[in-house]
Amino acid sequence: MVEKSRLALNRIACPSLEMGEFFALAEKIGIRKVELRNDIRDGQVLDGLSAAAVVDLASARRLRIVTVNALQKFNLAAKRDVVLRDLDALLQVCASISCPALVLCPNNSPDDTRSTQRRFEEAVEALHCFGPAFKDAGVMGLVEPLGFGISSLASVLTAVKAIKSSGQGCYKVLADSFHHYLGPDSKADLVLASKEGWIGFVHISGVEDSIPKAEFLDAHRILPGPGDLMKSKETVEALVAAGYTGDVSFEPFSKAVQNMDAATLSQALKKSVDWLAI
């Protein structure tokens, strides 16, 4: 089990809620940490509000904003100029709201024709290039492997290797229970990364649809519970047993969750929290 004080809520669970409503939901279910995103509500992390207003809203609910999701295609050299502009903007947002971490997602496209070696090299180059900006901003970069077959970075161990090769000390890995289930790493691999201190954040969700593993999509990700085919709770517990002391955030993408009204979602989240936490 995971202490309730370590649980967080990703805004993807309820993208239709206004910022204040999202914060109120988190407070209602006893969660004190939240993640914001730049891929909902027209891509505005702060919903067009001032940083001071968002900080005040969070403070009123005694919440901490722990990550912003996400810098996309971070490991695609062909888009480096665009990615650098996005990085600068996102780091400014993080600094303005005292958010300690920014998530980095790899290119995830069937059109990516780069070799495995070239993908790795470009990941290392990007992490080396971005390092000074992260350090200047006082923000940690969380590299999130995506387990899909089309992903250019699917392995936690490969992400760790890229971070080491970059020579930069401002990164850790974001381990996602869904992407771990789909990706190439064994539970032993994940446990090793945890023991060595490389896991900086964890996402958890559940899948209960009886479909082939190869057909799993973000749309199938619901709140984790006893019917989770991926055994995400066991994965998180293994990380904790191996020394992980950080936060665990609910990240359900399913419309079945996102379309719930606030009251129904609150009850569903409470049930999932009670199942996961002590």
C-alpha positions as CSV (number, residue, x, y, z in Angstrom):
1,M,0.0,0.0,0.0
2,V,1.0,3.7,-0.5
3,E,0.5,6.4,2.1
4,K,-2.4,8.7,1.2
5,S,-0.1,11.7,1.6
6,R,1.9,10.5,-1.4
7,L,-1.1,10.4,-3.8
8,A,-1.7,12.9,-6.5
9,L,-4.3,13.6,-9.2
10,N,-3.6,14.3,-12.8
11,R,-5.9,16.8,-14.5
12,I,-6.6,14.4,-17.3
13,A,-9.1,12.7,-15.0
14,C,-11.5,15.7,-15.3
15,P,-10.4,18.0,-18.1
16,S,-13.8,19.7,-18.3
17,L,-13.5,21.1,-14.8
18,E,-12.3,24.7,-14.3
19,M,-9.1,25.0,-12.4
20,G,-10.8,25.9,-9.2
21,E,-13.2,23.0,-9.6
22,F,-10.4,20.6,-10.2
23,F,-8.6,21.8,-7.0
24,A,-11.8,21.5,-5.0
25,L,-12.3,17.9,-6.2
26,A,-8.7,17.0,-5.1
27,E,-9.3,18.5,-1.7
28,K,-12.7,16.8,-1.3
29,I,-11.1,13.3,-1.8
30,G,-8.2,14.0,0.5
31,I,-5.5,14.4,-2.1
32,R,-3.1,17.2,-1.6
33,K,-1.0,17.0,-4.8
34,V,-2.0,17.7,-8.4
35,E,-0.6,17.6,-11.9
36,L,-1.4,20.2,-14.6
37,R,-1.3,19.7,-18.3
38,N,-0.8,21.5,-21.6
39,D,-2.8,19.2,-23.8
40,I,-6.3,20.1,-22.6
41,R,-8.4,23.3,-22.5
42,D,-6.7,24.8,-25.6
43,G,-3.3,23.9,-24.4
44,Q,-3.2,26.5,-21.7
45,V,-1.6,25.0,-18.6
46,L,-3.1,27.7,-16.4
47,D,-6.4,28.1,-18.2
48,G,-5.6,31.7,-19.1
49,L,-5.4,32.6,-15.4
50,S,-2.4,34.5,-14.0
51,A,0.2,32.4,-12.2
52,A,-0.6,34.2,-9.0
53,A,-4.3,33.4,-9.3
54,V,-3.5,29.7,-9.8
55,V,-1.1,29.7,-6.8
56,D,-3.8,31.3,-4.7
57,L,-6.4,28.8,-5.8
58,A,-4.1,25.9,-4.9
59,S,-3.1,27.4,-1.6
60,A,-6.7,28.0,-0.6
61,R,-7.2,24.2,-0.9
62,R,-3.8,23.4,0.7
63,L,-2.6,21.8,-2.6
64,R,0.8,21.4,-4.1
65,I,1.2,21.5,-7.9
66,V,3.9,18.8,-8.4
67,T,4.3,18.4,-12.2
68,V,3.3,19.9,-15.5
69,N,2.7,17.4,-18.3
70,A,4.4,17.6,-20.8
71,L,7.2,18.5,-23.2
72,Q,6.3,16.5,-26.3
73,K,8.7,14.9,-28.8
74,F,11.6,15.8,-26.6
75,N,13.9,13.2,-28.3
76,L,13.2,14.2,-32.0
77,A,16.1,16.2,-33.3
78,A,14.1,17.3,-36.4
79,K,11.8,19.3,-34.1
80,R,14.6,20.6,-31.8
81,D,13.9,24.3,-32.4
82,V,10.2,23.9,-31.7
83,V,10.9,21.7,-28.6
84,L,13.3,24.3,-27.2
85,R,10.7,27.0,-27.5
86,D,8.2,24.8,-25.8
87,L,10.7,24.0,-23.1
88,D,11.4,27.6,-22.4
89,A,7.7,28.4,-22.1
90,L,6.9,25.4,-19.9
91,L,9.8,26.0,-17.6
92,Q,8.6,29.6,-17.2
93,V,5.2,28.3,-16.2
94,C,6.8,25.8,-13.7
95,A,8.8,28.6,-12.1
96,S,5.9,31.0,-11.9
97,I,3.8,28.5,-9.9
98,S,6.7,26.9,-8.0
99,C,6.1,23.5,-9.7
100,P,9.2,21.3,-9.1
101,A,9.0,19.0,-12.2
102,L,8.2,18.9,-15.9
103,V,7.4,15.7,-17.7
104,L,9.2,14.9,-21.0
105,C,7.5,12.5,-23.5
106,P,9.2,10.9,-26.4
107,N,8.1,10.9,-30.1
108,N,5.2,8.4,-30.4
109,S,4.5,8.1,-34.1
110,P,4.3,5.3,-36.7
111,D,6.1,7.7,-39.1
112,D,9.3,7.6,-37.0
113,T,11.8,5.9,-39.3
114,R,14.9,6.4,-37.2
115,S,16.9,3.4,-36.1
116,T,16.9,2.3,-32.5
117,Q,20.4,3.6,-32.1
118,R,19.6,7.0,-33.6
119,R,16.6,7.3,-31.4
120,F,18.8,6.7,-28.4
121,E,21.4,9.1,-29.6
122,E,18.9,11.9,-30.1
123,A,17.4,11.3,-26.7
124,V,20.9,11.7,-25.1
125,E,21.6,14.8,-27.2
126,A,18.3,16.4,-26.2
127,L,18.8,15.7,-22.5
128,H,22.3,17.1,-22.6
129,C,21.1,20.2,-24.5
130,F,18.2,20.8,-22.1
131,G,20.1,20.3,-18.9
132,P,21.3,23.9,-18.3
133,A,17.7,25.2,-18.8
134,F,16.3,22.8,-16.2
135,K,19.1,23.6,-13.8
136,D,18.6,27.4,-14.2
137,A,14.9,27.0,-13.6
138,G,15.4,24.8,-10.6
139,V,13.1,22.2,-12.2
140,M,13.5,18.4,-12.5
141,G,12.9,16.7,-15.8
142,L,10.8,13.5,-15.6
143,V,11.5,11.3,-18.6
144,E,8.4,9.2,-19.3
145,P,8.9,6.1,-21.5
146,L,5.7,5.3,-23.5
147,G,5.1,1.6,-23.9
148,F,3.2,1.7,-27.2
149,G,4.7,-0.2,-30.1
150,I,5.2,3.0,-32.1
151,S,7.0,4.7,-29.2
152,S,10.6,5.9,-29.8
153,L,11.4,5.4,-26.1
154,A,9.5,2.5,-24.4
155,S,11.9,1.2,-21.8
156,V,12.7,2.6,-18.3
157,L,16.1,1.0,-18.4
158,T,16.9,2.7,-21.8
159,A,15.7,6.1,-20.3
160,V,18.0,5.6,-17.3
161,K,20.9,4.8,-19.7
162,A,20.1,8.0,-21.8
163,I,20.0,10.1,-18.6
164,K,23.4,8.7,-17.5
165,S,24.9,9.3,-21.0
166,S,23.6,12.9,-21.0
167,G,25.9,13.8,-18.1
168,Q,23.1,15.9,-16.6
169,G,21.9,15.5,-13.0
170,C,18.5,17.2,-13.4
171,Y,16.5,14.2,-14.6
172,K,14.8,11.1,-13.3
173,V,12.3,8.6,-14.8
174,L,8.6,8.8,-14.6
175,A,7.3,5.2,-14.3
176,D,3.8,4.7,-15.6
177,S,2.0,1.4,-14.7
178,F,0.1,1.4,-18.0
179,H,3.2,2.0,-20.1
180,H,5.3,-0.5,-18.0
181,Y,2.7,-3.2,-18.8
182,L,2.9,-2.5,-22.5
183,G,6.6,-1.9,-22.7
184,P,9.7,-4.2,-22.8
185,D,10.8,-3.9,-19.1
186,S,10.2,-6.7,-16.6
187,K,9.1,-6.0,-13.1
188,A,12.7,-6.9,-12.0
189,D,14.0,-4.1,-14.4
190,L,11.6,-1.6,-12.8
191,V,12.6,-2.7,-9.3
192,L,16.3,-2.3,-10.2
193,A,15.6,1.3,-11.4
194,S,13.8,2.0,-8.1
195,K,16.6,0.5,-6.0
196,E,19.1,2.7,-7.8
197,G,17.1,5.8,-7.2
198,W,16.1,6.6,-10.8
199,I,12.3,6.7,-10.4
200,G,11.2,10.2,-9.7
201,F,7.5,10.0,-10.1
202,V,4.8,7.3,-10.8
203,H,1.5,7.3,-12.7
204,I,-1.1,4.7,-12.1
205,S,-4.3,3.7,-13.9
206,G,-6.2,0.5,-14.6
207,V,-7.5,-1.4,-17.5
208,E,-10.4,-3.9,-17.2
209,D,-11.4,-4.4,-20.9
210,S,-10.8,-8.0,-22.1
211,I,-8.9,-7.1,-25.2
212,P,-5.5,-8.2,-26.6
213,K,-2.6,-6.3,-24.9
214,A,-1.5,-5.0,-28.3
215,E,-4.8,-3.1,-28.6
216,F,-4.5,-1.2,-25.3
217,L,-4.9,2.5,-25.8
218,D,-5.0,5.5,-23.5
219,A,-8.8,5.4,-24.0
220,H,-8.9,2.2,-22.0
221,R,-7.3,3.6,-18.9
222,I,-9.6,4.0,-16.0
223,L,-9.1,4.4,-12.2
224,P,-7.3,1.4,-10.8
225,G,-9.2,-1.1,-8.8
226,P,-9.5,-4.9,-8.0
227,G,-10.4,-5.7,-11.6
228,D,-7.3,-4.1,-13.1
229,L,-5.8,-6.6,-15.6
230,M,-2.4,-4.9,-15.4
231,K,-2.0,-5.4,-11.7
232,S,-0.9,-1.8,-11.3
233,K,-1.2,-1.8,-7.5
234,E,1.3,-4.7,-7.3
235,T,3.7,-2.8,-9.6
236,V,3.5,0.3,-7.5
237,E,4.0,-1.7,-4.3
238,A,7.1,-3.4,-5.8
239,L,8.5,0.0,-6.5
240,V,7.9,1.2,-3.0
241,A,9.3,-2.0,-1.5
242,A,12.5,-1.4,-3.6
243,G,12.9,2.1,-2.1
244,Y,10.7,4.5,-4.1
245,T,9.6,7.3,-1.7
246,G,8.0,9.7,-4.2
247,D,4.4,10.4,-5.3
248,V,1.9,8.2,-7.1
249,S,-0.6,10.0,-9.4
250,F,-3.9,8.9,-10.8
251,E,-3.9,9.3,-14.6
252,P,-7.1,7.9,-16.2
253,F,-7.6,8.9,-19.8
254,S,-10.9,7.0,-20.4
255,K,-13.9,9.0,-21.4
256,A,-15.9,6.8,-19.0
257,V,-14.0,8.6,-16.2
258,Q,-13.7,12.0,-17.8
259,N,-17.4,12.2,-18.6
260,M,-18.5,11.6,-15.0
261,D,-20.0,14.5,-13.2
262,A,-18.0,15.9,-10.3
263,A,-20.0,14.0,-7.6
264,T,-19.8,10.6,-9.3
265,L,-16.1,11.1,-10.0
266,S,-15.4,12.1,-6.4
267,Q,-17.0,8.8,-5.3
268,A,-15.0,6.8,-7.8
269,L,-11.8,8.4,-6.8
270,K,-12.4,7.9,-3.1
271,K,-13.0,4.2,-3.9
272,S,-9.8,4.0,-5.8
273,V,-7.8,5.9,-3.2
274,D,-9.1,3.6,-0.4
275,W,-8.2,0.6,-2.5
276,L,-4.6,1.8,-3.1
277,A,-3.7,3.7,0.0
278,I,-3.3,3.1,3.7
